[in-house]
Amino acid sequence: MSDETKDAAAKRARLERAARLMGDLLPETTRDESPEGWSERGGTSRDDELRRDVPPHHGSD
């Protein structure tokens, strides 16, 4: 690999990192455009925790 090619690759990597840090890169698809449903998304939210912790006498809904 020539020095010119290495320099170009390093510059491209720096620019991409800077754009990512500054929020200039957007995902190809957003979560709203994905085929998975709201309940299928990864991670747990505070709402999910509260729904799991409902006492039995409060019912499921």
All heavy atoms as a GROMACS GRO file, in nm:
protein
  477
    1MET      N    1   0.086  -0.117   0.000
    1MET     CA    2   0.000   0.000   0.000
    1MET      C    3   0.090   0.123   0.000
    1MET      O    4   0.181   0.135   0.082
    1MET     CB    5  -0.091  -0.002   0.123
    1MET     CG    6  -0.201   0.100   0.120
    1MET     SD    7  -0.308   0.093   0.266
    1MET     CE    8  -0.434  -0.018   0.210
    2SER      N    9   0.064   0.215  -0.088
    2SER     CA   10   0.147   0.335  -0.098
    2SER      C   11   0.113   0.433   0.014
    2SER      O   12   0.008   0.424   0.078
    2SER     CB   13   0.127   0.401  -0.234
    2SER     OG   14  -0.002   0.460  -0.240
    3ASP      N   15   0.206   0.527   0.034
    3ASP     CA   16   0.183   0.629   0.138
    3ASP      C   17   0.060   0.712   0.107
    3ASP      O   18  -0.014   0.752   0.196
    3ASP     CB   19   0.306   0.720   0.150
    3ASP     CG   20   0.423   0.650   0.218
    3ASP    OD1   21   0.398   0.550   0.289
    3ASP    OD2   22   0.537   0.695   0.200
    4GLU      N   23   0.037   0.740  -0.020
    4GLU     CA   24  -0.079   0.820  -0.061
    4GLU      C   25  -0.210   0.747  -0.029
    4GLU      O   26  -0.305   0.807   0.021
    4GLU     CB   27  -0.072   0.850  -0.210
    4GLU     CG   28  -0.176   0.949  -0.259
    4GLU     CD   29  -0.156   0.985  -0.404
    4GLU    OE1   30  -0.046   1.030  -0.440
    4GLU    OE2   31  -0.252   0.964  -0.481
    5THR      N   32  -0.212   0.617  -0.054
    5THR     CA   33  -0.330   0.536  -0.024
    5THR      C   34  -0.355   0.529   0.127
    5THR      O   35  -0.468   0.540   0.173
    5THR     CB   36  -0.315   0.394  -0.082
    5THR    OG1   37  -0.285   0.404  -0.220
    5THR    CG2   38  -0.440   0.312  -0.063
    6LYS      N   39  -0.246   0.514   0.202
    6LYS     CA   40  -0.257   0.510   0.348
    6LYS      C   41  -0.310   0.642   0.402
    6LYS      O   42  -0.395   0.646   0.491
    6LYS     CB   43  -0.123   0.478   0.412
    6LYS     CG   44  -0.077   0.336   0.394
    6LYS     CD   45   0.057   0.314   0.459
    6LYS     CE   46   0.109   0.175   0.433
    6LYS     NZ   47   0.243   0.155   0.492
    7ASP      N   48  -0.258   0.753   0.348
    7ASP     CA   49  -0.302   0.886   0.392
    7ASP      C   50  -0.450   0.907   0.361
    7ASP      O   51  -0.524   0.961   0.442
    7ASP     CB   52  -0.219   0.995   0.326
    7ASP     CG   53  -0.076   1.000   0.377
    7ASP    OD1   54  -0.050   0.945   0.487
    7ASP    OD2   55   0.009   1.059   0.307
    8ALA      N   56  -0.494   0.864   0.242
    8ALA     CA   57  -0.634   0.880   0.204
    8ALA      C   58  -0.724   0.797   0.295
    8ALA      O   59  -0.830   0.843   0.337
    8ALA     CB   60  -0.654   0.841   0.058
    9ALA      N   61  -0.682   0.674   0.325
    9ALA     CA   62  -0.761   0.587   0.412
    9ALA      C   63  -0.768   0.645   0.554
    9ALA      O   64  -0.873   0.643   0.618
    9ALA     CB   65  -0.702   0.447   0.416
   10ALA      N   66  -0.656   0.700   0.603
   10ALA     CA   67  -0.654   0.759   0.736
   10ALA      C   68  -0.744   0.883   0.741
   10ALA      O   69  -0.817   0.903   0.838
   10ALA     CB   70  -0.511   0.794   0.776
   11LYS      N   71  -0.738   0.965   0.636
   11LYS     CA   72  -0.822   1.084   0.631
   11LYS      C   73  -0.969   1.046   0.629
   11LYS      O   74  -1.052   1.106   0.698
   11LYS     CB   75  -0.788   1.168   0.508
   11LYS     CG   76  -0.868   1.295   0.500
   11LYS     CD   77  -0.830   1.378   0.379
   11LYS     CE   78  -0.914   1.505   0.376
   11LYS     NZ   79  -0.879   1.588   0.261
   12ARG      N   80  -1.004   0.945   0.547
   12ARG     CA   81  -1.143   0.900   0.539
   12ARG      C   82  -1.190   0.848   0.674
   12ARG      O   83  -1.302   0.876   0.718
   12ARG     CB   84  -1.156   0.792   0.431
   12ARG     CG   85  -1.298   0.753   0.400
   12ARG     CD   86  -1.312   0.661   0.279
   12ARG     NE   87  -1.212   0.555   0.271
   12ARG     CZ   88  -1.112   0.551   0.181
   12ARG    NH1   89  -1.098   0.647   0.094
   12ARG    NH2   90  -1.027   0.452   0.179
   13ALA      N   91  -1.105   0.773   0.745
   13ALA     CA   92  -1.140   0.720   0.877
   13ALA      C   93  -1.161   0.835   0.977
   13ALA      O   94  -1.254   0.831   1.056
   13ALA     CB   95  -1.032   0.625   0.927
   14ARG      N   96  -1.074   0.938   0.972
   14ARG     CA   97  -1.089   1.053   1.063
   14ARG      C   98  -1.220   1.128   1.035
   14ARG      O   99  -1.292   1.165   1.127
   14ARG     CB  100  -0.972   1.149   1.047
   14ARG     CG  101  -0.846   1.105   1.118
   14ARG     CD  102  -0.744   1.218   1.127
   14ARG     NE  103  -0.721   1.288   1.002
   14ARG     CZ  104  -0.632   1.253   0.909
   14ARG    NH1  105  -0.557   1.145   0.929
   14ARG    NH2  106  -0.617   1.323   0.799
   15LEU      N  107  -1.250   1.148   0.906
   15LEU     CA  108  -1.373   1.219   0.871
   15LEU      C  109  -1.497   1.141   0.913
   15LEU      O  110  -1.594   1.199   0.962
   15LEU     CB  111  -1.376   1.248   0.720
   15LEU     CG  112  -1.276   1.353   0.672
   15LEU    CD1  113  -1.278   1.360   0.519
   15LEU    CD2  114  -1.304   1.488   0.734
   16GLU      N  115  -1.494   1.009   0.894
   16GLU     CA  116  -1.607   0.927   0.933
   16GLU      C  117  -1.626   0.928   1.085
   16GLU      O  118  -1.737   0.941   1.134
   16GLU     CB  119  -1.589   0.784   0.884
   16GLU     CG  120  -1.708   0.696   0.915
   16GLU     CD  121  -1.692   0.556   0.862
   16GLU    OE1  122  -1.592   0.526   0.794
   16GLU    OE2  123  -1.782   0.475   0.889
   17ARG      N  124  -1.515   0.921   1.159
   17ARG     CA  125  -1.524   0.925   1.305
   17ARG      C  126  -1.579   1.060   1.352
   17ARG      O  127  -1.665   1.066   1.440
   17ARG     CB  128  -1.387   0.900   1.367
   17ARG     CG  129  -1.390   0.898   1.518
   17ARG     CD  130  -1.254   0.856   1.576
   17ARG     NE  131  -1.264   0.845   1.720
   17ARG     CZ  132  -1.236   0.944   1.805
   17ARG    NH1  133  -1.198   1.061   1.761
   17ARG    NH2  134  -1.247   0.924   1.936
   18ALA      N  135  -1.530   1.167   1.292
   18ALA     CA  136  -1.578   1.301   1.328
   18ALA      C  137  -1.727   1.314   1.299
   18ALA      O  138  -1.802   1.369   1.379
   18ALA     CB  139  -1.499   1.408   1.252
   19ALA      N  140  -1.770   1.265   1.184
   19ALA     CA  141  -1.912   1.272   1.149
   19ALA      C  142  -1.997   1.192   1.247
   19ALA      O  143  -2.104   1.234   1.289
   19ALA     CB  144  -1.934   1.222   1.006
   20ARG      N  145  -1.947   1.074   1.286
   20ARG     CA  146  -2.021   0.990   1.380
   20ARG      C  147  -2.030   1.059   1.516
   20ARG      O  148  -2.136   1.062   1.579
   20ARG     CB  149  -1.951   0.855   1.391
   20ARG     CG  150  -2.030   0.750   1.463
   20ARG     CD  151  -1.969   0.611   1.457
   20ARG     NE  152  -1.825   0.610   1.471
   20ARG     CZ  153  -1.739   0.571   1.377
   20ARG    NH1  154  -1.781   0.531   1.261
   20ARG    NH2  155  -1.609   0.572   1.398
   21LEU      N  156  -1.920   1.119   1.562
   21LEU     CA  157  -1.920   1.188   1.691
   21LEU      C  158  -2.009   1.311   1.690
   21LEU      O  159  -2.072   1.345   1.791
   21LEU     CB  160  -1.778   1.228   1.729
   21LEU     CG  161  -1.684   1.114   1.766
   21LEU    CD1  162  -1.542   1.167   1.784
   21LEU    CD2  163  -1.730   1.043   1.890
   22MET      N  164  -2.017   1.379   1.578
   22MET     CA  165  -2.098   1.500   1.568
   22MET      C  166  -2.243   1.471   1.532
   22MET      O  167  -2.324   1.560   1.521
   22MET     CB  168  -2.037   1.595   1.463
   22MET     CG  169  -1.897   1.641   1.499
   22MET     SD  170  -1.887   1.725   1.656
   22MET     CE  171  -1.967   1.877   1.616
   23GLY      N  172  -2.276   1.344   1.510
   23GLY     CA  173  -2.414   1.308   1.479
   23GLY      C  174  -2.453   1.332   1.335
   23GLY      O  175  -2.570   1.341   1.304
   24ASP      N  176  -2.354   1.343   1.247
   24ASP     CA  177  -2.384   1.370   1.106
   24ASP      C  178  -2.419   1.244   1.028
   24ASP      O  179  -2.470   1.253   0.917
   24ASP     CB  180  -2.265   1.438   1.038
   24ASP     CG  181  -2.244   1.578   1.092
   24ASP    OD1  182  -2.339   1.633   1.152
   24ASP    OD2  183  -2.134   1.632   1.075
   25LEU      N  184  -2.392   1.127   1.082
   25LEU     CA  185  -2.426   1.003   1.013
   25LEU      C  186  -2.560   0.954   1.063
   25LEU      O  187  -2.584   0.945   1.183
   25LEU     CB  188  -2.320   0.896   1.038
   25LEU     CG  189  -2.182   0.924   0.979
   25LEU    CD1  190  -2.089   0.809   1.013
   25LEU    CD2  191  -2.189   0.943   0.830
   26LEU      N  192  -2.648   0.924   0.974
   26LEU     CA  193  -2.780   0.873   1.009
   26LEU      C  194  -2.788   0.725   0.975
   26LEU      O  195  -2.724   0.679   0.880
   26LEU     CB  196  -2.888   0.949   0.932
   26LEU     CG  197  -2.897   1.098   0.960
   26LEU    CD1  198  -2.999   1.162   0.868
   26LEU    CD2  199  -2.934   1.123   1.104
   27PRO      N  200  -2.866   0.648   1.048
   27PRO     CA  201  -2.881   0.506   1.013
   27PRO      C  202  -2.952   0.492   0.879
   27PRO      O  203  -3.026   0.581   0.836
   27PRO     CB  204  -2.967   0.451   1.128
   27PRO     CG  205  -3.036   0.569   1.184
   27PRO     CD  206  -2.945   0.686   1.163
   28GLU      N  207  -2.927   0.380   0.813
   28GLU     CA  208  -2.992   0.356   0.685
   28GLU      C  209  -3.143   0.345   0.700
   28GLU      O  210  -3.217   0.393   0.617
   28GLU     CB  211  -2.935   0.230   0.620
   28GLU     CG  212  -2.790   0.249   0.576
   28GLU     CD  213  -2.736   0.125   0.509
   28GLU    OE1  214  -2.816   0.040   0.466
   28GLU    OE2  215  -2.614   0.115   0.501
   29THR      N  216  -3.188   0.281   0.806
   29THR     CA  217  -3.331   0.274   0.835
   29THR      C  218  -3.352   0.313   0.981
   29THR      O  219  -3.268   0.285   1.066
   29THR     CB  220  -3.389   0.132   0.813
   29THR    OG1  221  -3.319   0.041   0.897
   29THR    CG2  222  -3.378   0.089   0.670
   30THR      N  223  -3.462   0.376   1.007
   30THR     CA  224  -3.493   0.412   1.144
   30THR      C  225  -3.569   0.299   1.211
   30THR      O  226  -3.617   0.207   1.144
   30THR     CB  227  -3.577   0.541   1.149
   30THR    OG1  228  -3.701   0.517   1.085
   30THR    CG2  229  -3.504   0.657   1.082
   31ARG      N  230  -3.585   0.308   1.342
   31ARG     CA  231  -3.660   0.203   1.412
   31ARG      C  232  -3.806   0.200   1.368
   31ARG      O  233  -3.869   0.096   1.367
   31ARG     CB  234  -3.651   0.224   1.563
   31ARG     CG  235  -3.512   0.200   1.617
   31ARG     CD  236  -3.508   0.199   1.766
   31ARG     NE  237  -3.566   0.320   1.820
   31ARG     CZ  238  -3.583   0.340   1.950
   31ARG    NH1  239  -3.548   0.250   2.036
   31ARG    NH2  240  -3.637   0.453   1.993
   32ASP      N  241  -3.860   0.316   1.332
   32ASP     CA  242  -4.000   0.321   1.287
   32ASP      C  243  -4.020   0.250   1.154
   32ASP      O  244  -4.129   0.206   1.123
   32ASP     CB  245  -4.048   0.465   1.274
   32ASP     CG  246  -4.057   0.534   1.409
   32ASP    OD1  247  -4.066   0.461   1.510
   32ASP    OD2  248  -4.057   0.657   1.413
   33GLU      N  249  -3.914   0.242   1.073
   33GLU     CA  250  -3.924   0.178   0.943
   33GLU      C  251  -3.896   0.028   0.947
   33GLU      O  252  -3.914  -0.041   0.849
   33GLU     CB  253  -3.825   0.243   0.845
   33GLU     CG  254  -3.853   0.388   0.819
   33GLU     CD  255  -3.743   0.453   0.741
   33GLU    OE1  256  -3.624   0.422   0.762
   33GLU    OE2  257  -3.777   0.538   0.656
   34SER      N  258  -3.852  -0.022   1.060
   34SER     CA  259  -3.817  -0.163   1.072
   34SER      C  260  -3.942  -0.249   1.084
   34SER      O  261  -4.046  -0.203   1.131
   34SER     CB  262  -3.725  -0.187   1.191
   34SER     OG  263  -3.796  -0.169   1.311
   35PRO      N  264  -3.933  -0.376   1.045
   35PRO     CA  265  -4.050  -0.463   1.048
   35PRO      C  266  -4.087  -0.514   1.188
   35PRO      O  267  -4.195  -0.566   1.208
   35PRO     CB  268  -4.011  -0.580   0.959
   35PRO     CG  269  -3.863  -0.585   0.964
   35PRO     CD  270  -3.818  -0.442   0.982
   36GLU      N  271  -4.001  -0.498   1.286
   36GLU     CA  272  -4.032  -0.549   1.418
   36GLU      C  273  -4.134  -0.460   1.488
   36GLU      O  274  -4.138  -0.339   1.468
   36GLU     CB  275  -3.906  -0.564   1.502
   36GLU     CG  276  -3.836  -0.436   1.532
   36GLU     CD  277  -3.704  -0.456   1.604
   36GLU    OE1  278  -3.652  -0.568   1.603
   36GLU    OE2  279  -3.655  -0.359   1.661
   37GLY      N  280  -4.216  -0.522   1.569
   37GLY     CA  281  -4.320  -0.448   1.641
   37GLY      C  282  -4.265  -0.381   1.765
   37GLY      O  283  -4.151  -0.403   1.805
   38TRP      N  284  -4.347  -0.299   1.828
   38TRP     CA  285  -4.302  -0.226   1.946
   38TRP      C  286  -4.260  -0.320   2.059
   38TRP      O  287  -4.164  -0.295   2.129
   38TRP     CB  288  -4.414  -0.135   1.997
   38TRP     CG  289  -4.435  -0.017   1.908
   38TRP    CD1  290  -4.527  -0.007   1.807
   38TRP    CD2  291  -4.364   0.104   1.907
   38TRP    NE1  292  -4.516   0.114   1.745
   38TRP    CE2  293  -4.417   0.185   1.805
   38TRP    CE3  294  -4.259   0.154   1.983
   38TRP    CZ2  295  -4.368   0.312   1.778
   38TRP    CZ3  296  -4.212   0.281   1.956
   38TRP    CH2  297  -4.267   0.357   1.855
   39SER      N  298  -4.333  -0.430   2.076
   39SER     CA  299  -4.300  -0.521   2.186
   39SER      C  300  -4.182  -0.611   2.155
   39SER      O  301  -4.131  -0.678   2.244
   39SER     CB  302  -4.422  -0.606   2.219
   39SER     OG  303  -4.456  -0.687   2.108
   40GLU      N  304  -4.137  -0.614   2.031
   40GLU     CA  305  -4.027  -0.701   1.993
   40GLU      C  306  -3.892  -0.632   1.999
   40GLU      O  307  -3.790  -0.694   1.977
   40GLU     CB  308  -4.049  -0.753   1.851
   40GLU     CG  309  -4.174  -0.836   1.835
   40GLU     CD  310  -4.210  -0.860   1.690
   40GLU    OE1  311  -4.143  -0.804   1.602
   40GLU    OE2  312  -4.305  -0.934   1.666
   41ARG      N  313  -3.889  -0.507   2.027
   41ARG     CA  314  -3.763  -0.433   2.029
   41ARG      C  315  -3.678  -0.480   2.144
   41ARG      O  316  -3.726  -0.512   2.252
   41ARG     CB  317  -3.789  -0.285   2.040
   41ARG     CG  318  -3.853  -0.233   1.915
   41ARG     CD  319  -3.846  -0.085   1.907
   41ARG     NE  320  -3.901  -0.047   1.776
   41ARG     CZ  321  -3.960   0.065   1.752
   41ARG    NH1  322  -3.972   0.154   1.848
   41ARG    NH2  323  -4.006   0.093   1.633
   42GLY      N  324  -3.548  -0.478   2.122
   42GLY     CA  325  -3.454  -0.520   2.224
   42GLY      C  326  -3.448  -0.423   2.340
   42GLY      O  327  -3.493  -0.310   2.330
   43GLY      N  328  -3.390  -0.468   2.448
   43GLY     CA  329  -3.377  -0.381   2.564
   43GLY      C  330  -3.505  -0.376   2.645
   43GLY      O  331  -3.610  -0.420   2.602
   44THR      N  332  -3.493  -0.326   2.763
   44THR     CA  333  -3.611  -0.313   2.848
   44THR      C  334  -3.630  -0.167   2.881
   44THR      O  335  -3.536  -0.094   2.908
   44THR     CB  336  -3.596  -0.395   2.978
   44THR    OG1  337  -3.481  -0.348   3.047
   44THR    CG2  338  -3.584  -0.543   2.949
   45SER      N  339  -3.752  -0.125   2.877
   45SER     CA  340  -3.783   0.013   2.913
   45SER      C  341  -3.841   0.014   3.054
   45SER      O  342  -3.876  -0.089   3.111
   45SER     CB  343  -3.882   0.073   2.815
   45SER     OG  344  -4.009   0.012   2.830
   46ARG      N  345  -3.854   0.131   3.107
   46ARG     CA  346  -3.913   0.146   3.240
   46ARG      C  347  -4.059   0.101   3.238
   46ARG      O  348  -4.107   0.043   3.335
   46ARG     CB  349  -3.902   0.292   3.284
   46ARG     CG  350  -3.953   0.318   3.422
   46ARG     CD  351  -3.868   0.253   3.528
   46ARG     NE  352  -3.922   0.285   3.658
   46ARG     CZ  353  -3.935   0.198   3.755
   46ARG    NH1  354  -3.892   0.075   3.740
   46ARG    NH2  355  -3.988   0.233   3.869
   47ASP      N  356  -4.129   0.124   3.126
   47ASP     CA  357  -4.268   0.079   3.114
   47ASP      C  358  -4.277  -0.073   3.125
   47ASP      O  359  -4.367  -0.126   3.190
   47ASP     CB  360  -4.329   0.124   2.982
   47ASP     CG  361  -4.351   0.273   2.977
   47ASP    OD1  362  -4.361   0.336   3.085
   47ASP    OD2  363  -4.358   0.327   2.866
   48ASP      N  364  -4.185  -0.145   3.059
   48ASP     CA  365  -4.186  -0.291   3.067
   48ASP      C  366  -4.165  -0.337   3.210
   48ASP      O  367  -4.230  -0.430   3.256
   48ASP     CB  368  -4.077  -0.350   2.977
   48ASP     CG  369  -4.104  -0.327   2.830
   48ASP    OD1  370  -4.224  -0.311   2.793
   48ASP    OD2  371  -4.008  -0.325   2.752
   49GLU      N  372  -4.072  -0.272   3.280
   49GLU     CA  373  -4.048  -0.309   3.419
   49GLU      C  374  -4.173  -0.287   3.504
   49GLU      O  375  -4.207  -0.371   3.587
   49GLU     CB  376  -3.934  -0.224   3.476
   49GLU     CG  377  -3.799  -0.256   3.415
   49GLU     CD  378  -3.692  -0.163   3.468
   49GLU    OE1  379  -3.705  -0.114   3.583
   49GLU    OE2  380  -3.595  -0.138   3.395
   50LEU      N  381  -4.240  -0.174   3.484
   50LEU     CA  382  -4.361  -0.146   3.562
   50LEU      C  383  -4.472  -0.245   3.532
   50LEU      O  384  -4.545  -0.287   3.623
   50LEU     CB  385  -4.408  -0.003   3.535
   50LEU     CG  386  -4.317   0.107   3.587
   50LEU    CD1  387  -4.363   0.243   3.538
   50LEU    CD2  388  -4.310   0.104   3.739
   51ARG      N  389  -4.488  -0.285   3.407
   51ARG     CA  390  -4.592  -0.384   3.371
   51ARG      C  391  -4.563  -0.519   3.435
   51ARG      O  392  -4.654  -0.590   3.476
   51ARG     CB  393  -4.600  -0.398   3.220
   51ARG     CG  394  -4.668  -0.282   3.153
   51ARG     CD  395  -4.688  -0.307   3.004
   51ARG     NE  396  -4.720  -0.182   2.939
   51ARG     CZ  397  -4.635  -0.110   2.865
   51ARG    NH1  398  -4.513  -0.154   2.842
   51ARG    NH2  399  -4.673   0.002   2.811
   52ARG      N  400  -4.435  -0.557   3.443
   52ARG     CA  401  -4.400  -0.685   3.506
   52ARG      C  402  -4.422  -0.682   3.655
   52ARG      O  403  -4.449  -0.784   3.717
   52ARG     CB  404  -4.253  -0.717   3.477
   52ARG     CG  405  -4.228  -0.776   3.341
   52ARG     CD  406  -4.089  -0.837   3.333
   52ARG     NE  407  -3.984  -0.744   3.372
   52ARG     CZ  408  -3.922  -0.661   3.288
   52ARG    NH1  409  -3.955  -0.658   3.162
   52ARG    NH2  410  -3.827  -0.580   3.332
   53ASP      N  411  -4.409  -0.564   3.716
   53ASP     CA  412  -4.417  -0.553   3.861
   53ASP      C  413  -4.556  -0.522   3.915
   53ASP      O  414  -4.570  -0.490   4.032
   53ASP     CB  415  -4.319  -0.445   3.910
   53ASP     CG  416  -4.175  -0.486   3.889
   53ASP    OD1  417  -4.148  -0.607   3.880
   53ASP    OD2  418  -4.089  -0.397   3.881
   54VAL      N  419  -4.660  -0.533   3.832
   54VAL     CA  420  -4.796  -0.505   3.877
   54VAL      C  421  -4.840  -0.617   3.969
   54VAL      O  422  -4.829  -0.735   3.937
   54VAL     CB  423  -4.892  -0.494   3.757
   54VAL    CG1  424  -5.037  -0.483   3.803
   54VAL    CG2  425  -4.856  -0.375   3.671
   55PRO      N  426  -4.891  -0.584   4.088
   55PRO     CA  427  -4.941  -0.686   4.179
   55PRO      C  428  -5.058  -0.762   4.118
   55PRO      O  429  -5.135  -0.706   4.040
   55PRO     CB  430  -4.987  -0.608   4.302
   55PRO     CG  431  -4.923  -0.476   4.293
   55PRO     CD  432  -4.901  -0.450   4.147
   56PRO      N  433  -5.076  -0.889   4.153
   56PRO     CA  434  -5.182  -0.972   4.094
   56PRO      C  435  -5.322  -0.914   4.113
   56PRO      O  436  -5.407  -0.927   4.027
   56PRO     CB  437  -5.170  -1.106   4.164
   56PRO     CG  438  -5.039  -1.105   4.232
   56PRO     CD  439  -4.995  -0.964   4.247
   57HIS      N  440  -5.347  -0.848   4.224
   57HIS     CA  441  -5.483  -0.797   4.250
   57HIS      C  442  -5.516  -0.675   4.163
   57HIS      O  443  -5.630  -0.631   4.161
   57HIS     CB  444  -5.500  -0.765   4.400
   57HIS     CG  445  -5.411  -0.657   4.450
   57HIS    ND1  446  -5.283  -0.683   4.492
   57HIS    CD2  447  -5.430  -0.524   4.464
   57HIS    CE1  448  -5.225  -0.570   4.530
   57HIS    NE2  449  -5.314  -0.471   4.514
   58HIS      N  450  -5.418  -0.620   4.090
   58HIS     CA  451  -5.446  -0.507   4.000
   58HIS      C  452  -5.488  -0.553   3.861
   58HIS      O  453  -5.524  -0.471   3.778
   58HIS     CB  454  -5.321  -0.418   3.989
   58HIS     CG  455  -5.307  -0.326   4.104
   58HIS    ND1  456  -5.361  -0.201   4.108
   58HIS    CD2  457  -5.244  -0.344   4.226
   58HIS    CE1  458  -5.332  -0.143   4.223
   58HIS    NE2  459  -5.262  -0.228   4.296
   59GLY      N  460  -5.479  -0.680   3.834
   59GLY     CA  461  -5.518  -0.732   3.704
   59GLY      C  462  -5.406  -0.714   3.603
   59GLY      O  463  -5.304  -0.652   3.628
   60SER      N  464  -5.428  -0.768   3.484
   60SER     CA  465  -5.322  -0.764   3.383
   60SER      C  466  -5.336  -0.646   3.290
   60SER      O  467  -5.247  -0.620   3.210
   60SER     CB  468  -5.324  -0.894   3.303
   60SER     OG  469  -5.449  -0.907   3.239
   61ASP      N  470  -5.445  -0.573   3.292
   61ASP     CA  471  -5.462  -0.461   3.198
   61ASP      C  472  -5.463  -0.329   3.268
   61ASP      O  473  -5.509  -0.300   3.367
   61ASP     CB  474  -5.591  -0.476   3.117
   61ASP     CG  475  -5.580  -0.593   3.021
   61ASP    OD1  476  -5.471  -0.617   2.970
   61ASP    OD2  477  -5.684  -0.658   2.999
   0.00000   0.00000   0.00000
